Amino acid sequence: MNEAVRDARAGGTVSDPPGAVAEDGLEVAESLRPTDAAALADQVGDAAAAGRALLVHGAGTRFETGNPALRADVRLDTRGLSGIDELDADEGVVRAWAGTPLAELREKAVASGHELPFDPPGEGTLGGTLASAAAGLRFANVRDAVLGLDVVLGSGEATRSGGRVVKNVTGYDLAKLHVGAFGSLGVITAAWIRLRPAPEAVRVFEGPAPDARASLAAARLATARAAAIHDGRLIVELAGDAPSVEADRERLPVREETAAERVDALRDVQGGRAVLRVRVTGVASGLPAAAACLEGAGGVTLSLPAQGLLYAAFDDSDPKALGAALEAAGRAAGLAGGELRIERAPLAVRRAHDVFGDPGPLRGIHRALKQRFDPAGILNPGRFAGRL
Ligand SMILES: Cc1cc2nc3c(=O)[nH]c(=O)nc-3n(C[C@H](O)[C@H](O)[C@H](O)COP(=O)(O)OP(=O)(O)OC[C@H]3O[C@@H](n4cnc5c(N)ncnc54)[C@H](O)[C@@H]3O)c2cc1C
């Protein structure tokens, strides 16, 4: 395979050997792996003309988040579009192709004295991270890092919104629309990303979790880059210039210093292979009661007070236990005053429940956007909110 994959700018497509792959309970007859944006646009255009449904893939580490596809003819693998096009260390910006693994981007960013403002581990791709708005412990707002996107719409039309400099968008900021759209409105082919300066000091402290107010205050300290409650303990990562980190250390309600890996290990609750994983959004003051509700149903929770996010992982695949966990998740969302998303679940659960929740009064606008961006309805059909 490797020798067949040429540099994205050199042009071409690699068609994986025949043999169906199973996706969302469907057999997908063909896989395509274009190695440049023009070839990808042609393939999407051809698929639209033929009415063939495409399942858009990065590295597939997050493909489980989504409603089951209603139909699927081709798996469109974007990893052939890989590589960094430009990294400007002075400006702290990088342009890369969508199939580039985060590990490669992270390595180049660090080598230039910056950090990549995305949490997921290495194998995930840039495109998959943006399309799923992959929020993490350290970097909650993926959209903030996006300066510009190249996207191929469902019609095969290639579009560009934004670019290398901040505030370079005339009219609607369409790039932000594709972040978190899970590939339902277009296929991201490349992105301009704003990097962050690497912090001078990074220190992690933990201890028994204080009350919600004290935990939130800790999570909102100026240098608090990550703050999580897990297993009854508050873990806070401070990052920034050394004097500021030291000043914030004094203000922390937890004192035990620990290694940075302690924060990385918490990612497994967010991205691990649990049978069922749910995400509840809400106000910080409501998260403790919501967490207790989920733990009461057997969930392992991870609460992020500053982001108003609560994750719970369940490992019992018994249908009764799954039903009880989902019921508890609904109650937890009510207690937190927010919404529930099913991040990972068996196919039967995803068939029975819209994993994103009901779009409610926005359903009509969502449908109209889908109709405009993907008129033939070929991009990940049925996988997004409202089964669009
Ligand atoms: C240990 C671990 C920790 C993790 N931590 C986190 C975390 O903190 N936060 C988090 O959110 N995720 C996390 N993940 C999940 C996952 O790694 C990331 O979400 C990753 O960034 C997804 O990238 P991917 O290329 O694998 O996407 P895929 O799984 O291939 O795709 C994800 C979605 O994006 C769509 N998509 C993919 N590429 C494109 C494209 N080019 N254009 C348009 N749509 C596209 C797909 O159709 C799909 O809907 C974690 C995973 C692991 C294993």
The ligand as a Gaussian input file, in Angstrom:
#p B3LYP/6-31G(d) Opt

LIG

0 1
 C       -7.185000       7.361000      24.069000
 C       -8.064000       8.242000      23.216000
 C       -8.331000       9.494000      23.657000
 C       -9.184000      10.300000      22.907000
 N       -9.413000      11.504000      23.400000
 C      -10.330000      12.236000      22.758000
 C      -10.668000      13.509000      23.284000
 O      -10.118000      13.972000      24.252000
 N      -11.649000      14.188000      22.668000
 C      -12.277000      13.689000      21.551000
 O      -13.219000      14.302000      21.069000
 N      -11.918000      12.536000      20.978000
 C      -10.983000      11.795000      21.580000
 N      -10.661000      10.612000      21.046000
 C      -11.336000      10.143000      19.842000
 C      -10.562000      10.389000      18.537000
 O       -9.263000      10.007000      18.642000
 C      -10.600000      11.760000      18.044000
 O      -11.870000      12.269000      18.039000
 C       -9.930000      11.923000      16.678000
 O       -9.561000      13.175000      16.595000
 C      -10.833000      11.560000      15.538000
 O      -10.064000      11.555000      14.333000
 P      -10.215000      10.406000      13.254000
 O       -9.372000      10.781000      12.087000
 O       -9.986000       9.086000      13.837000
 O      -11.741000      10.601000      12.866000
 P      -12.822000       9.442000      12.319000
 O      -13.155000       8.563000      13.431000
 O      -12.294000       8.852000      11.064000
 O      -14.012000      10.437000      11.967000
 C      -14.712000      11.139000      12.967000
 C      -15.885000      11.847000      12.284000
 O      -15.396000      12.857000      11.424000
 C      -15.785000      12.616000      10.055000
 N      -14.612000      12.923000       9.233000
 C      -13.384000      12.320000       9.287000
 N      -12.534000      12.941000       8.430000
 C      -13.243000      13.947000       7.835000
 C      -12.946000      14.956000       6.848000
 N      -11.735000      15.066000       6.307000
 N      -13.919000      15.817000       6.476000
 C      -15.172000      15.738000       7.017000
 N      -15.528000      14.806000       7.953000
 C      -14.570000      13.931000       8.349000
 C      -16.200000      11.165000       9.986000
 O      -17.191000      10.972000       8.992000
 C      -16.756000      10.944000      11.404000
 O      -18.089000      11.379000      11.462000
 C       -9.763000       9.821000      21.718000
 C       -9.457000       8.558000      21.242000
 C       -8.616000       7.776000      21.979000
 C       -8.319000       6.399000      21.471000

